[in-house]
């Protein structure tokens, strides 16, 4: 008998409409076909990849509203333009330093640009700072999101539209670039595992009687990877401990290192260092699902209609970066990074007599910086290649020694 792994104990979720259910059933058939081709079972990372990115049906590649109050979650660019404006200040500093040592054209590359609001806020602020890049390149695999991003830029910054270019893969002709990945790593497919008395067991997924089910299987590759983690961070994982690891980060960083000659890569996401990630109290892992602003743990619920995400192990990101030849330039909280890049000054410059506007602005800043909101849960990591200047975003607080 197949062991079900439905573990939803969260809030009651709104029932999807009939059209959404129809699309989810089509996606379930894609998962079923993949399972059949693989002998019945696929790894959780394969399931997650299909659920999120299957062309036309996956959560990110379909036409569902994902961002903002009408979607499933809110990201920092939806909270306030101050987020992008602070990032632009950091980028202007980097571009100035790059220009001092090279005549090569400067590019800004954003992975997974969401609604397009972050691109707008960054471009408009860089224009104010007279620091616009040659091109703002957006790597976005979803045609639906590409269209949404294009509409956002057309509406809010039409005069800068020609400076933005959409790509399906990293360009070959870019030497000097700043790379921004805001809430990208958490959307990469992860392996889910459980510790047994003998080995680590990988969670695999199958379709049984038109329902998704899961089962753990002993896995030598995962066992070796987890033994390496335990050794380098001096941690122990008890029998029955469940968690995740991201096998895609190393290859993603290696591709960036291989294509770019001089680069600063800025990663912003919710996550922990390795000891916190695999803390004994976090024994059920970090996988979460989001639907209409409600978080729950049932990743088999109507595939394709909800976000599936895992926190980021930033220690693993740092090791992967160093292994492929990148340098670590800083690691801090989102609050410290934004404040070090002029958040208070930007706030002061927007003070007015409009009381409602000031209350709204204050609430935005609280959301971005308070420990109970995004301020400490989100971290910022900078990786560099052939760039030795200090980054102002880490001048207030650098937690690199905690990795």
C-alpha positions in Angstrom: 0.0 0.0 0.0 1.3 3.5 -0.9 2.0 5.7 2.1 0.2 9.1 1.7 2.1 12.2 2.8 -0.7 14.7 3.1 0.2 16.6 6.3 -2.0 19.7 6.1 -2.8 21.0 9.5 -2.9 24.7 8.6 -5.7 27.1 7.8 -8.7 26.2 5.7 -8.1 27.1 2.1 -10.5 28.7 -0.3 -11.9 26.2 -2.9 -10.4 26.8 -6.4 -12.9 27.5 -9.2 -13.7 24.8 -11.7 -11.4 26.2 -14.4 -8.5 26.2 -12.0 -9.2 22.6 -11.0 -9.3 21.6 -14.6 -5.8 23.0 -15.1 -4.5 21.3 -12.0 -5.9 18.0 -13.2 -4.0 18.5 -16.5 -0.8 19.1 -14.6 -1.5 16.0 -12.5 -1.6 14.0 -15.7 1.9 15.5 -16.6 3.2 14.3 -13.3 1.6 10.9 -13.8 3.2 10.6 -17.2 6.6 11.5 -15.8 6.2 9.0 -13.0 5.3 6.3 -15.6 8.4 7.1 -17.6 10.6 6.8 -14.5 9.3 3.5 -13.3 6.5 4.7 -11.0 8.3 7.2 -8.8 10.0 10.6 -9.3 12.2 12.6 -6.9 10.5 15.4 -5.0 12.7 17.9 -6.8 11.3 16.7 -10.1 7.7 16.9 -8.8 8.4 20.4 -7.5 9.9 21.5 -10.9 6.8 20.3 -12.8 4.4 21.8 -10.2 6.0 25.2 -10.5 7.4 25.4 -14.0 5.6 23.0 -16.4 5.0 25.2 -19.5 1.5 26.6 -19.5 0.3 24.7 -16.4 2.9 25.2 -13.6 2.4 27.7 -10.9 4.9 30.2 -12.3 4.4 29.5 -15.9 0.6 29.6 -15.9 -1.6 32.6 -15.9 -2.5 32.9 -12.2 -2.2 36.1 -10.3 0.7 35.4 -7.9 2.0 38.7 -6.5 0.4 41.4 -4.4 -2.9 41.6 -2.5 -4.8 39.8 -5.2 -2.3 36.9 -5.4 -0.8 34.4 -3.0 2.0 36.4 -1.4 3.6 39.8 -1.3 7.3 40.4 -2.1 9.4 43.4 -1.0 8.9 45.3 -4.3 5.1 45.1 -3.8 5.6 46.4 -0.3 7.3 49.6 -1.2 9.4 51.2 -4.0 11.9 52.1 -1.3 13.2 48.5 -1.6 14.3 48.9 -5.2 15.5 52.5 -4.6 17.9 51.2 -1.9 19.2 48.5 -4.2 19.7 51.0 -7.0 22.0 53.0 -4.6 24.1 49.9 -4.2 24.2 49.2 -7.9 25.2 52.8 -8.7 28.2 52.4 -6.4 29.2 49.1 -8.1 28.8 50.6 -11.6 31.0 53.5 -10.7 33.7 51.2 -9.4 33.5 49.0 -12.4 33.7 51.9 -14.8 36.9 53.0 -13.0 38.8 49.9 -14.1 37.1 48.9 -17.4 35.6 50.5 -20.5 33.3 47.6 -21.0 29.6 48.2 -21.1 27.7 47.6 -17.8 24.7 45.4 -17.5 22.2 44.6 -14.8 20.7 41.1 -14.9 17.6 40.2 -12.9 16.5 36.6 -12.5 12.7 36.0 -12.1 11.5 39.6 -12.2 8.0 38.8 -10.8 5.5 41.5 -11.5 8.2 43.9 -13.0 7.9 46.4 -10.1 11.5 45.9 -8.9 12.9 46.5 -12.4 10.8 49.7 -12.6 11.9 51.0 -9.2 15.6 50.2 -9.8 15.6 51.8 -13.3 13.9 55.0 -12.2 16.2 55.5 -9.3 19.3 54.7 -11.4 18.1 57.3 -13.8 17.9 59.8 -11.0 21.4 58.9 -10.0 22.7 59.1 -13.6 23.9 55.5 -13.4 21.7 53.6 -15.9 23.3 50.4 -17.2 23.6 49.7 -20.9 20.8 47.2 -20.7 18.6 45.8 -18.0 18.4 42.1 -18.8 15.6 40.0 -17.4 15.9 36.2 -17.4 12.3 35.0 -17.2 11.1 31.6 -18.4 7.4 32.3 -18.0 5.8 33.9 -21.1 2.9 35.0 -18.9 5.2 36.8 -16.4 7.2 38.3 -19.3 4.1 39.9 -20.6 3.1 41.2 -17.2 6.6 42.6 -16.7 6.4 44.3 -20.1 3.1 45.9 -19.2 4.3 47.1 -15.8 7.3 48.8 -17.4 5.2 50.3 -20.2 2.8 51.8 -17.7 5.3 53.0 -15.1 8.5 53.8 -17.0 7.7 53.8 -20.7 10.7 56.0 -21.6 13.0 53.2 -20.3 11.3 50.3 -22.0 13.9 50.1 -24.8 16.6 49.6 -22.2 15.0 46.4 -21.0 15.6 43.1 -22.7 14.1 39.7 -21.9 16.2 36.5 -22.3 15.7 32.8 -21.9 19.3 32.1 -20.9 22.4 33.9 -19.8 23.9 36.0 -22.6 27.3 35.2 -24.1 28.4 38.8 -24.7 28.2 40.3 -21.2 31.4 40.9 -19.3 30.6 43.4 -16.5 27.3 42.8 -14.7 25.4 43.1 -11.5 23.1 40.2 -10.9 20.0 40.5 -8.7 18.0 37.5 -7.6 15.3 38.5 -5.2 13.3 35.5 -3.9 14.7 33.2 -6.6 16.7 30.6 -4.6 13.6 29.7 -2.5 11.7 28.8 -5.7 14.4 26.3 -6.9 13.3 22.7 -6.7 14.7 21.0 -3.6 15.3 17.4 -2.5 13.3 16.5 0.6 14.8 13.9 2.9 14.4 12.0 6.1 17.1 10.6 8.4 16.9 6.8 9.1 19.0 4.6 11.3 21.0 3.5 8.3 21.0 6.2 5.6 19.3 9.4 4.5 16.1 8.7 2.6 14.9 10.7 -0.3 11.2 11.6 -0.7 9.8 10.4 -4.0 6.4 11.1 -5.5 3.9 8.9 -7.4 0.3 9.1 -8.6 -2.0 6.5 -7.2 -5.7 6.5 -8.1 -5.4 10.1 -9.4 -3.9 11.3 -6.2 -0.4 12.3 -5.4 1.4 10.2 -2.8 4.9 10.1 -1.4 7.3 7.6 0.0 10.9 7.7 1.4 13.6 5.6 -0.3 17.2 5.0 0.9 19.5 7.2 -1.2 23.3 7.0 -1.3 23.8 10.3 -3.0 21.8 12.2 -0.5 23.5 10.3 2.3 26.9 11.4 1.1 25.8 15.0 0.7 24.2 15.2 4.2 27.3 13.5 5.8 29.3 16.3 4.3 27.0 18.9 5.7 27.1 17.3 9.2 30.9 17.3 9.1 31.5 20.8 8.0 29.0 22.4 10.3 29.4 20.0 13.2 25.7 19.1 13.5 23.8 15.9 14.2 20.5 15.0 12.8 18.3 12.6 14.8 16.6 9.6 13.3 13.3 10.8 11.8 14.6 14.3 11.2 13.1 15.7 7.9 14.4 18.6 5.9 15.5 19.8 2.4 18.6 20.6 0.4 18.9 22.4 -2.9 21.0 20.5 -5.5 20.5 23.2 -8.2 22.4 26.1 -6.5 25.9 24.9 -7.3 25.2 24.5 -11.0 23.4 27.9 -11.2 26.3 29.7 -9.6 28.9 27.9 -11.7 27.0 29.0 -14.9 27.2 32.7 -13.7 30.8 32.4 -12.9 31.5 30.8 -16.3 29.7 33.5 -18.3 30.7 36.7 -16.5 34.2 38.2 -16.4 33.5 40.8 -13.7 30.4 40.5 -11.5 28.6 41.2 -8.3 25.8 38.8 -7.5 23.2 39.9 -5.0 21.0 37.2 -3.5 18.0 38.2 -1.3 15.8 35.6 0.2 14.5 34.1 3.5 16.8 31.7 5.0 19.4 30.7 7.7 22.9 29.6 8.1 23.5 25.9 8.1 23.3 25.3 11.9 20.1 27.3 12.1 18.7 25.6 9.0 19.2 22.1 10.5 18.5 23.1 14.1 17.0 20.2 16.1 13.8 22.1 16.6 13.3 22.5 12.9 12.7 18.7 12.5 10.0 18.9 9.9 12.0 21.0 7.4 11.2 24.4 5.9 8.9 23.5 3.0 5.9 25.7 2.8 3.0 26.3 0.4 1.2 29.6 -0.2 -2.3 30.1 -1.5 -4.2 33.4 -1.2 -1.9 34.6 1.5 -2.4 31.5 3.6 0.6 29.3 4.5 0.3 25.6 4.9 2.3 22.4 4.5 0.2 20.3 2.0 2.4 20.4 -1.1 0.1 17.9 -2.8 -2.9 20.2 -2.7 -4.1 21.1 -6.2 -0.7 21.1 -7.9 0.0 24.2 -10.1 -2.4 26.4 -8.1 -0.1 27.2 -5.2 3.4 28.2 -4.5 5.8 25.6 -3.1 8.9 27.0 -1.5 11.8 26.2 0.9 14.0 28.4 3.0 17.6 29.0 1.8 20.6 27.4 3.4 23.0 30.4 3.0 26.0 28.4 4.3 25.6 26.0 1.4 25.3 28.9 -1.0 28.6 30.2 0.3 30.4 26.9 0.0 29.0 26.4 -3.5 30.2 29.9 -4.6 33.7 29.3 -3.3 33.9 25.9 -4.9 33.2 27.4 -8.4 35.6 30.3 -8.0 33.4 33.1 -6.7 34.2 35.2 -3.6 32.0 36.0 -0.6 31.6 39.8 -0.2 29.0 40.0 2.5 26.1 38.5 4.3 23.6 40.5 6.4 19.9 41.0 7.2 17.6 42.8 4.8 17.0 45.5 7.4 20.8 46.2 7.8 21.3 46.2 4.1 18.5 48.6 3.3 19.5 51.0 6.1 23.2 51.0 5.0 22.0 51.9 1.5 20.2 55.0 2.6 16.7 53.9 3.6 16.4 56.6 6.3 17.5 59.3 3.9 15.1 58.1 1.2 12.3 58.2 3.8 13.2 61.7 4.9 13.2 62.9 1.3 9.6 61.8 0.9 8.2 63.4 4.1 5.1 65.5 3.4 2.1 67.0 5.1 -0.1 64.2 3.9 -0.7 62.3 7.1 -2.2 59.2 5.4 0.7 59.0 3.0 3.2 59.2 5.9 1.4 56.5 7.9 1.5 54.3 4.7 5.2 55.0 4.2 6.0 54.2 7.9 4.1 50.9 7.6 6.0 50.0 4.5 9.4 50.7 6.2 8.2 48.6 9.2 7.4 45.7 6.9 10.8 45.9 5.2 12.8 46.2 8.4 11.2 44.9 11.6 12.5 41.6 12.8 9.0 40.2 13.1 8.4 41.1 9.4 10.9 40.9 6.6 13.8 42.7 8.4 15.7 39.7 9.8 13.9 36.7 8.2 15.2 37.9 4.9 19.0 37.8 4.3 21.2 39.5 1.7 24.3 37.8 0.4 26.8 39.2 -2.1 29.1 37.1 -4.3 31.7 38.6 -6.5 34.1 37.8 -9.4 37.1 40.1 -10.1 35.5 42.8 -8.0 37.4 43.8 -4.8 35.7 47.0 -3.6 33.8 47.0 -0.4 30.0 47.0 -0.7 28.2 49.7 1.3 25.2 47.4 2.0 27.3 45.4 4.5 29.0 48.4 6.2 26.5 48.4 9.1 26.4 44.7 9.8 28.2 41.7 8.2 27.3 38.3 9.5 29.7 36.4 7.2 31.5 34.9 10.2 28.3 33.1 11.2 28.1 31.1 8.0 
